[in-house]
Amino acid sequence: MTLVDLYAARIATGKSPATLRTWIHRGELTHHGYDDRGRALIDLDEAQALIAAKAALVSA
């Protein structure tokens, strides 16, 4: 598990923090608390797997 804030996840995945927040709100992505600056934390591996799964659905 690699916990990162939404802005670091944006750099790694290319998805905007707003999109990632939407996925958290929908229950598609797990929220893992906040960092010391109050930024939401997610598991980068989980986010990348979700992006891959969504891409597979689109191409299917």
N, CA, C and O atoms as a Maestro MAE file, in Angstrom:
{
 s_m_m2io_version
 :::
 2.0.0
}

f_m_ct {
 s_m_title
 :::
 protein
 m_atom[240] {
  # First column is atom index #
  i_m_mmod_type
  r_m_x_coord
  r_m_y_coord
  r_m_z_coord
  i_m_residue_number
  s_m_chain_name
  s_m_pdb_residue_name
  s_m_pdb_atom_name
  i_m_atomic_number
  :::
  1 25 0.856 -1.178 0.000 1 A "MET " " N  " 7
  2 3 0.000 0.000 0.000 1 A "MET " " CA " 6
  3 2 0.895 1.232 0.000 1 A "MET " " C  " 6
  4 15 1.793 1.373 0.830 1 A "MET " " O  " 8
  5 25 0.628 2.110 -0.945 2 A "THR " " N  " 7
  6 3 1.373 3.358 -1.051 2 A "THR " " CA " 6
  7 2 0.391 4.504 -0.878 2 A "THR " " C  " 6
  8 15 -0.333 4.852 -1.811 2 A "THR " " O  " 8
  9 25 0.363 5.095 0.321 3 A "LEU " " N  " 7
  10 3 -0.570 6.187 0.580 3 A "LEU " " CA " 6
  11 2 0.009 7.500 0.083 3 A "LEU " " C  " 6
  12 15 1.145 7.855 0.397 3 A "LEU " " O  " 8
  13 25 -0.786 8.212 -0.696 4 A "VAL " " N  " 7
  14 3 -0.393 9.514 -1.233 4 A "VAL " " CA " 6
  15 2 -1.581 10.460 -1.155 4 A "VAL " " C  " 6
  16 15 -2.731 10.027 -1.083 4 A "VAL " " O  " 8
  17 25 -1.289 11.772 -1.171 5 A "ASP " " N  " 7
  18 3 -2.391 12.727 -1.223 5 A "ASP " " CA " 6
  19 2 -2.901 12.820 -2.666 5 A "ASP " " C  " 6
  20 15 -2.279 12.294 -3.589 5 A "ASP " " O  " 8
  21 25 -4.016 13.482 -2.841 6 A "LEU " " N  " 7
  22 3 -4.657 13.520 -4.155 6 A "LEU " " CA " 6
  23 2 -3.823 14.249 -5.206 6 A "LEU " " C  " 6
  24 15 -3.949 13.976 -6.400 6 A "LEU " " O  " 8
  25 25 -2.977 15.169 -4.767 7 A "TYR " " N  " 7
  26 3 -2.147 15.917 -5.715 7 A "TYR " " CA " 6
  27 2 -0.970 15.081 -6.192 7 A "TYR " " C  " 6
  28 15 -0.574 15.180 -7.353 7 A "TYR " " O  " 8
  29 25 -0.410 14.267 -5.320 8 A "ALA " " N  " 7
  30 3 0.636 13.327 -5.739 8 A "ALA " " CA " 6
  31 2 0.025 12.256 -6.645 8 A "ALA " " C  " 6
  32 15 0.644 11.834 -7.622 8 A "ALA " " O  " 8
  33 25 -1.188 11.823 -6.315 9 A "ALA " " N  " 7
  34 3 -1.881 10.839 -7.151 9 A "ALA " " CA " 6
  35 2 -2.144 11.411 -8.534 9 A "ALA " " C  " 6
  36 15 -2.101 10.685 -9.528 9 A "ALA " " O  " 8
  37 25 -2.415 12.705 -8.603 10 A "ARG " " N  " 7
  38 3 -2.638 13.349 -9.900 10 A "ARG " " CA " 6
  39 2 -1.400 13.232 -10.782 10 A "ARG " " C  " 6
  40 15 -1.502 12.932 -11.972 10 A "ARG " " O  " 8
  41 25 -0.242 13.469 -10.199 11 A "ILE " " N  " 7
  42 3 1.012 13.380 -10.954 11 A "ILE " " CA " 6
  43 2 1.242 11.949 -11.435 11 A "ILE " " C  " 6
  44 15 1.673 11.729 -12.566 11 A "ILE " " O  " 8
  45 25 0.952 10.980 -10.571 12 A "ALA " " N  " 7
  46 3 1.211 9.572 -10.891 12 A "ALA " " CA " 6
  47 2 0.195 8.983 -11.869 12 A "ALA " " C  " 6
  48 15 0.534 8.101 -12.658 12 A "ALA " " O  " 8
  49 25 -1.050 9.467 -11.821 13 A "THR " " N  " 7
  50 3 -2.104 8.842 -12.622 13 A "THR " " CA " 6
  51 2 -2.629 9.702 -13.762 13 A "THR " " C  " 6
  52 15 -3.199 9.180 -14.720 13 A "THR " " O  " 8
  53 25 -2.446 10.994 -13.671 14 A "GLY " " N  " 7
  54 3 -3.008 11.887 -14.677 14 A "GLY " " CA " 6
  55 2 -4.466 12.234 -14.442 14 A "GLY " " C  " 6
  56 15 -5.066 12.956 -15.238 14 A "GLY " " O  " 8
  57 25 -5.042 11.734 -13.365 15 A "LYS " " N  " 7
  58 3 -6.433 12.042 -13.030 15 A "LYS " " CA " 6
  59 2 -6.467 13.219 -12.063 15 A "LYS " " C  " 6
  60 15 -5.637 13.307 -11.158 15 A "LYS " " O  " 8
  61 25 -7.413 14.112 -12.250 16 A "SER " " N  " 7
  62 3 -7.487 15.302 -11.409 16 A "SER " " CA " 6
  63 2 -7.913 14.943 -9.986 16 A "SER " " C  " 6
  64 15 -8.589 13.937 -9.769 16 A "SER " " O  " 8
  65 25 -7.510 15.776 -9.016 17 A "PRO " " N  " 7
  66 3 -7.971 15.552 -7.653 17 A "PRO " " CA " 6
  67 2 -9.497 15.533 -7.546 17 A "PRO " " C  " 6
  68 15 -10.051 14.799 -6.727 17 A "PRO " " O  " 8
  69 25 -10.173 16.329 -8.360 18 A "ALA " " N  " 7
  70 3 -11.644 16.343 -8.337 18 A "ALA " " CA " 6
  71 2 -12.209 14.993 -8.757 18 A "ALA " " C  " 6
  72 15 -13.168 14.510 -8.156 18 A "ALA " " O  " 8
  73 25 -11.626 14.381 -9.780 19 A "THR " " N  " 7
  74 3 -12.069 13.052 -10.213 19 A "THR " " CA " 6
  75 2 -11.826 12.037 -9.106 19 A "THR " " C  " 6
  76 15 -12.689 11.207 -8.821 19 A "THR " " O  " 8
  77 25 -10.671 12.098 -8.491 20 A "LEU " " N  " 7
  78 3 -10.350 11.161 -7.408 20 A "LEU " " CA " 6
  79 2 -11.302 11.347 -6.226 20 A "LEU " " C  " 6
  80 15 -11.732 10.368 -5.617 20 A "LEU " " O  " 8
  81 25 -11.634 12.608 -5.899 21 A "ARG " " N  " 7
  82 3 -12.596 12.869 -4.818 21 A "ARG " " CA " 6
  83 2 -13.974 12.298 -5.161 21 A "ARG " " C  " 6
  84 15 -14.662 11.758 -4.295 21 A "ARG " " O  " 8
  85 25 -14.369 12.420 -6.427 22 A "THR " " N  " 7
  86 3 -15.649 11.873 -6.865 22 A "THR " " CA " 6
  87 2 -15.661 10.366 -6.674 22 A "THR " " C  " 6
  88 15 -16.650 9.812 -6.193 22 A "THR " " O  " 8
  89 25 -14.575 9.694 -7.043 23 A "TRP " " N  " 7
  90 3 -14.498 8.248 -6.886 23 A "TRP " " CA " 6
  91 2 -14.540 7.853 -5.407 23 A "TRP " " C  " 6
  92 15 -15.123 6.826 -5.059 23 A "TRP " " O  " 8
  93 25 -13.925 8.664 -4.531 24 A "ILE " " N  " 7
  94 3 -14.010 8.409 -3.086 24 A "ILE " " CA " 6
  95 2 -15.465 8.534 -2.644 24 A "ILE " " C  " 6
  96 15 -15.980 7.673 -1.929 24 A "ILE " " O  " 8
  97 25 -16.122 9.608 -3.071 25 A "HIS " " N  " 7
  98 3 -17.512 9.861 -2.695 25 A "HIS " " CA " 6
  99 2 -18.437 8.738 -3.164 25 A "HIS " " C  " 6
  100 15 -19.374 8.375 -2.452 25 A "HIS " " O  " 8
  101 25 -18.188 8.191 -4.339 26 A "ARG " " N  " 7
  102 3 -19.007 7.101 -4.884 26 A "ARG " " CA " 6
  103 2 -18.679 5.750 -4.266 26 A "ARG " " C  " 6
  104 15 -19.399 4.777 -4.487 26 A "ARG " " O  " 8
  105 25 -17.604 5.680 -3.498 27 A "GLY " " N  " 7
  106 3 -17.209 4.413 -2.891 27 A "GLY " " CA " 6
  107 2 -16.357 3.549 -3.802 27 A "GLY " " C  " 6
  108 15 -16.120 2.379 -3.501 27 A "GLY " " O  " 8
  109 25 -15.896 4.105 -4.906 28 A "GLU " " N  " 7
  110 3 -15.062 3.354 -5.836 28 A "GLU " " CA " 6
  111 2 -13.602 3.327 -5.395 28 A "GLU " " C  " 6
  112 15 -12.841 2.453 -5.810 28 A "GLU " " O  " 8
  113 25 -13.216 4.275 -4.560 29 A "LEU " " N  " 7
  114 3 -11.852 4.420 -4.090 29 A "LEU " " CA " 6
  115 2 -11.899 4.626 -2.582 29 A "LEU " " C  " 6
  116 15 -12.736 5.378 -2.082 29 A "LEU " " O  " 8
  117 25 -11.009 3.965 -1.860 30 A "THR " " N  " 7
  118 3 -11.007 4.022 -0.404 30 A "THR " " CA " 6
  119 2 -10.259 5.242 0.095 30 A "THR " " C  " 6
  120 15 -9.144 5.524 -0.341 30 A "THR " " O  " 8
  121 25 -10.887 5.965 1.018 31 A "HIS " " N  " 7
  122 3 -10.260 7.114 1.677 31 A "HIS " " CA " 6
  123 2 -9.514 6.592 2.898 31 A "HIS " " C  " 6
  124 15 -10.090 5.879 3.720 31 A "HIS " " O  " 8
  125 25 -8.241 6.941 3.021 32 A "HIS " " N  " 7
  126 3 -7.402 6.431 4.109 32 A "HIS " " CA " 6
  127 2 -7.004 7.528 5.090 32 A "HIS " " C  " 6
  128 15 -5.877 7.531 5.588 32 A "HIS " " O  " 8
  129 25 -7.894 8.439 5.368 33 A "GLY " " N  " 7
  130 3 -7.604 9.492 6.340 33 A "GLY " " CA " 6
  131 2 -6.970 10.704 5.685 33 A "GLY " " C  " 6
  132 15 -7.122 10.941 4.487 33 A "GLY " " O  " 8
  133 25 -6.240 11.479 6.516 34 A "TYR " " N  " 7
  134 3 -5.648 12.732 6.072 34 A "TYR " " CA " 6
  135 2 -4.186 12.794 6.496 34 A "TYR " " C  " 6
  136 15 -3.783 12.179 7.484 34 A "TYR " " O  " 8
  137 25 -3.394 13.552 5.727 35 A "ASP " " N  " 7
  138 3 -2.002 13.752 6.117 35 A "ASP " " CA " 6
  139 2 -1.921 14.885 7.140 35 A "ASP " " C  " 6
  140 15 -2.951 15.416 7.557 35 A "ASP " " O  " 8
  141 25 -0.711 15.256 7.544 36 A "ASP " " N  " 7
  142 3 -0.541 16.288 8.568 36 A "ASP " " CA " 6
  143 2 -0.950 17.681 8.088 36 A "ASP " " C  " 6
  144 15 -1.066 18.604 8.895 36 A "ASP " " O  " 8
  145 25 -1.165 17.835 6.799 37 A "ARG " " N  " 7
  146 3 -1.632 19.105 6.247 37 A "ARG " " CA " 6
  147 2 -3.125 19.092 5.950 37 A "ARG " " C  " 6
  148 15 -3.658 20.061 5.408 37 A "ARG " " O  " 8
  149 25 -3.805 18.003 6.299 38 A "GLY " " N  " 7
  150 3 -5.245 17.906 6.098 38 A "GLY " " CA " 6
  151 2 -5.668 17.455 4.721 38 A "GLY " " C  " 6
  152 15 -6.843 17.563 4.370 38 A "GLY " " O  " 8
  153 25 -4.727 16.947 3.926 39 A "ARG " " N  " 7
  154 3 -5.046 16.478 2.581 39 A "ARG " " CA " 6
  155 2 -5.475 15.020 2.629 39 A "ARG " " C  " 6
  156 15 -4.887 14.215 3.351 39 A "ARG " " O  " 8
  157 25 -6.497 14.686 1.861 40 A "ALA " " N  " 7
  158 3 -7.012 13.314 1.809 40 A "ALA " " CA " 6
  159 2 -5.939 12.375 1.276 40 A "ALA " " C  " 6
  160 15 -5.176 12.732 0.379 40 A "ALA " " O  " 8
  161 25 -5.888 11.165 1.842 41 A "LEU " " N  " 7
  162 3 -4.939 10.147 1.419 41 A "LEU " " CA " 6
  163 2 -5.662 8.986 0.762 41 A "LEU " " C  " 6
  164 15 -6.721 8.553 1.217 41 A "LEU " " O  " 8
  165 25 -5.070 8.489 -0.321 42 A "ILE " " N  " 7
  166 3 -5.577 7.298 -0.998 42 A "ILE " " CA " 6
  167 2 -4.419 6.350 -1.255 42 A "ILE " " C  " 6
  168 15 -3.253 6.740 -1.187 42 A "ILE " " O  " 8
  169 25 -4.752 5.106 -1.549 43 A "ASP " " N  " 7
  170 3 -3.752 4.108 -1.918 43 A "ASP " " CA " 6
  171 2 -3.497 4.241 -3.418 43 A "ASP " " C  " 6
  172 15 -4.399 4.027 -4.228 43 A "ASP " " O  " 8
  173 25 -2.278 4.590 -3.779 44 A "LEU " " N  " 7
  174 3 -1.936 4.790 -5.188 44 A "LEU " " CA " 6
  175 2 -2.139 3.523 -6.003 44 A "LEU " " C  " 6
  176 15 -2.599 3.586 -7.143 44 A "LEU " " O  " 8
  177 25 -1.801 2.376 -5.431 45 A "ASP " " N  " 7
  178 3 -1.981 1.106 -6.140 45 A "ASP " " CA " 6
  179 2 -3.462 0.860 -6.448 45 A "ASP " " C  " 6
  180 15 -3.811 0.409 -7.539 45 A "ASP " " O  " 8
  181 25 -4.319 1.160 -5.480 46 A "GLU " " N  " 7
  182 3 -5.761 0.988 -5.678 46 A "GLU " " CA " 6
  183 2 -6.274 1.937 -6.766 46 A "GLU " " C  " 6
  184 15 -7.101 1.552 -7.591 46 A "GLU " " O  " 8
  185 25 -5.781 3.169 -6.761 47 A "ALA " " N  " 7
  186 3 -6.199 4.143 -7.770 47 A "ALA " " CA " 6
  187 2 -5.775 3.689 -9.162 47 A "ALA " " C  " 6
  188 15 -6.558 3.780 -10.108 47 A "ALA " " O  " 8
  189 25 -4.550 3.204 -9.295 48 A "GLN " " N  " 7
  190 3 -4.077 2.743 -10.594 48 A "GLN " " CA " 6
  191 2 -4.858 1.521 -11.070 48 A "GLN " " C  " 6
  192 15 -5.137 1.389 -12.262 48 A "GLN " " O  " 8
  193 25 -5.211 0.628 -10.147 49 A "ALA " " N  " 7
  194 3 -6.011 -0.541 -10.513 49 A "ALA " " CA " 6
  195 2 -7.411 -0.124 -10.962 49 A "ALA " " C  " 6
  196 15 -7.956 -0.696 -11.905 49 A "ALA " " O  " 8
  197 25 -7.988 0.862 -10.295 50 A "LEU " " N  " 7
  198 3 -9.314 1.364 -10.675 50 A "LEU " " CA " 6
  199 2 -9.275 1.998 -12.071 50 A "LEU " " C  " 6
  200 15 -10.173 1.780 -12.884 50 A "LEU " " O  " 8
  201 25 -8.242 2.770 -12.332 51 A "ILE " " N  " 7
  202 3 -8.099 3.399 -13.647 51 A "ILE " " CA " 6
  203 2 -7.967 2.327 -14.732 51 A "ILE " " C  " 6
  204 15 -8.570 2.448 -15.799 51 A "ILE " " O  " 8
  205 25 -7.190 1.289 -14.467 52 A "ALA " " N  " 7
  206 3 -7.020 0.202 -15.432 52 A "ALA " " CA " 6
  207 2 -8.342 -0.527 -15.666 52 A "ALA " " C  " 6
  208 15 -8.673 -0.871 -16.801 52 A "ALA " " O  " 8
  209 25 -9.099 -0.762 -14.586 53 A "ALA " " N  " 7
  210 3 -10.392 -1.446 -14.709 53 A "ALA " " CA " 6
  211 2 -11.371 -0.607 -15.523 53 A "ALA " " C  " 6
  212 15 -12.095 -1.141 -16.364 53 A "ALA " " O  " 8
  213 25 -11.398 0.697 -15.279 54 A "LYS " " N  " 7
  214 3 -12.297 1.578 -16.044 54 A "LYS " " CA " 6
  215 2 -11.885 1.613 -17.514 54 A "LYS " " C  " 6
  216 15 -12.743 1.641 -18.396 54 A "LYS " " O  " 8
  217 25 -10.593 1.611 -17.781 55 A "ALA " " N  " 7
  218 3 -10.115 1.619 -19.163 55 A "ALA " " CA " 6
  219 2 -10.490 0.314 -19.868 55 A "ALA " " C  " 6
  220 15 -10.825 0.323 -21.052 55 A "ALA " " O  " 8
  221 25 -10.434 -0.812 -19.142 56 A "ALA " " N  " 7
  222 3 -10.798 -2.105 -19.726 56 A "ALA " " CA " 6
  223 2 -12.279 -2.137 -20.082 56 A "ALA " " C  " 6
  224 15 -12.659 -2.730 -21.092 56 A "ALA " " O  " 8
  225 25 -13.123 -1.502 -19.262 57 A "LEU " " N  " 7
  226 3 -14.555 -1.465 -19.565 57 A "LEU " " CA " 6
  227 2 -14.841 -0.647 -20.814 57 A "LEU " " C  " 6
  228 15 -15.711 -0.999 -21.610 57 A "LEU " " O  " 8
  229 25 -14.113 0.433 -20.979 58 A "VAL " " N  " 7
  230 3 -14.319 1.305 -22.134 58 A "VAL " " CA " 6
  231 2 -13.891 0.600 -23.416 58 A "VAL " " C  " 6
  232 15 -14.546 0.727 -24.450 58 A "VAL " " O  " 8
  233 25 -12.784 -0.147 -23.343 59 A "SER " " N  " 7
  234 3 -12.272 -0.792 -24.552 59 A "SER " " CA " 6
  235 2 -12.947 -2.129 -24.862 59 A "SER " " C  " 6
  236 15 -12.734 -2.701 -25.931 59 A "SER " " O  " 8
  237 25 -13.746 -2.618 -23.943 60 A "ALA " " N  " 7
  238 3 -14.412 -3.903 -24.155 60 A "ALA " " CA " 6
  239 2 -15.616 -3.802 -25.054 60 A "ALA " " C  " 6
  240 15 -16.274 -4.808 -25.320 60 A "ALA " " O  " 8
  :::
 }
 m_bond[239] {
  # First column is bond index #
  i_m_from
  i_m_to
  i_m_order
  :::
  1 1 2 1
  2 2 3 1
  3 3 4 2
  4 3 5 1
  5 5 6 1
  6 6 7 1
  7 7 8 2
  8 7 9 1
  9 9 10 1
  10 10 11 1
  11 11 12 2
  12 11 13 1
  13 13 14 1
  14 14 15 1
  15 15 16 2
  16 15 17 1
  17 17 18 1
  18 18 19 1
  19 19 20 2
  20 19 21 1
  21 21 22 1
  22 22 23 1
  23 23 24 2
  24 23 25 1
  25 25 26 1
  26 26 27 1
  27 27 28 2
  28 27 29 1
  29 29 30 1
  30 30 31 1
  31 31 32 2
  32 31 33 1
  33 33 34 1
  34 34 35 1
  35 35 36 2
  36 35 37 1
  37 37 38 1
  38 38 39 1
  39 39 40 2
  40 39 41 1
  41 41 42 1
  42 42 43 1
  43 43 44 2
  44 43 45 1
  45 45 46 1
  46 46 47 1
  47 47 48 2
  48 47 49 1
  49 49 50 1
  50 50 51 1
  51 51 52 2
  52 51 53 1
  53 53 54 1
  54 54 55 1
  55 55 56 2
  56 55 57 1
  57 57 58 1
  58 58 59 1
  59 59 60 2
  60 59 61 1
  61 61 62 1
  62 62 63 1
  63 63 64 2
  64 63 65 1
  65 65 66 1
  66 66 67 1
  67 67 68 2
  68 67 69 1
  69 69 70 1
  70 70 71 1
  71 71 72 2
  72 71 73 1
  73 73 74 1
  74 74 75 1
  75 75 76 2
  76 75 77 1
  77 77 78 1
  78 78 79 1
  79 79 80 2
  80 79 81 1
  81 81 82 1
  82 82 83 1
  83 83 84 2
  84 83 85 1
  85 85 86 1
  86 86 87 1
  87 87 88 2
  88 87 89 1
  89 89 90 1
  90 90 91 1
  91 91 92 2
  92 91 93 1
  93 93 94 1
  94 94 95 1
  95 95 96 2
  96 95 97 1
  97 97 98 1
  98 98 99 1
  99 99 100 2
  100 99 101 1
  101 101 102 1
  102 102 103 1
  103 103 104 2
  104 103 105 1
  105 105 106 1
  106 106 107 1
  107 107 108 2
  108 107 109 1
  109 109 110 1
  110 110 111 1
  111 111 112 2
  112 111 113 1
  113 113 114 1
  114 114 115 1
  115 115 116 2
  116 115 117 1
  117 117 118 1
  118 118 119 1
  119 119 120 2
  120 119 121 1
  121 121 122 1
  122 122 123 1
  123 123 124 2
  124 123 125 1
  125 125 126 1
  126 126 127 1
  127 127 128 2
  128 127 129 1
  129 129 130 1
  130 130 131 1
  131 131 132 2
  132 131 133 1
  133 133 134 1
  134 134 135 1
  135 135 136 2
  136 135 137 1
  137 137 138 1
  138 138 139 1
  139 139 140 2
  140 139 141 1
  141 141 142 1
  142 142 143 1
  143 143 144 2
  144 143 145 1
  145 145 146 1
  146 146 147 1
  147 147 148 2
  148 147 149 1
  149 149 150 1
  150 150 151 1
  151 151 152 2
  152 151 153 1
  153 153 154 1
  154 154 155 1
  155 155 156 2
  156 155 157 1
  157 157 158 1
  158 158 159 1
  159 159 160 2
  160 159 161 1
  161 161 162 1
  162 162 163 1
  163 163 164 2
  164 163 165 1
  165 165 166 1
  166 166 167 1
  167 167 168 2
  168 167 169 1
  169 169 170 1
  170 170 171 1
  171 171 172 2
  172 171 173 1
  173 173 174 1
  174 174 175 1
  175 175 176 2
  176 175 177 1
  177 177 178 1
  178 178 179 1
  179 179 180 2
  180 179 181 1
  181 181 182 1
  182 182 183 1
  183 183 184 2
  184 183 185 1
  185 185 186 1
  186 186 187 1
  187 187 188 2
  188 187 189 1
  189 189 190 1
  190 190 191 1
  191 191 192 2
  192 191 193 1
  193 193 194 1
  194 194 195 1
  195 195 196 2
  196 195 197 1
  197 197 198 1
  198 198 199 1
  199 199 200 2
  200 199 201 1
  201 201 202 1
  202 202 203 1
  203 203 204 2
  204 203 205 1
  205 205 206 1
  206 206 207 1
  207 207 208 2
  208 207 209 1
  209 209 210 1
  210 210 211 1
  211 211 212 2
  212 211 213 1
  213 213 214 1
  214 214 215 1
  215 215 216 2
  216 215 217 1
  217 217 218 1
  218 218 219 1
  219 219 220 2
  220 219 221 1
  221 221 222 1
  222 222 223 1
  223 223 224 2
  224 223 225 1
  225 225 226 1
  226 226 227 1
  227 227 228 2
  228 227 229 1
  229 229 230 1
  230 230 231 1
  231 231 232 2
  232 231 233 1
  233 233 234 1
  234 234 235 1
  235 235 236 2
  236 235 237 1
  237 237 238 1
  238 238 239 1
  239 239 240 2
  :::
 }
}
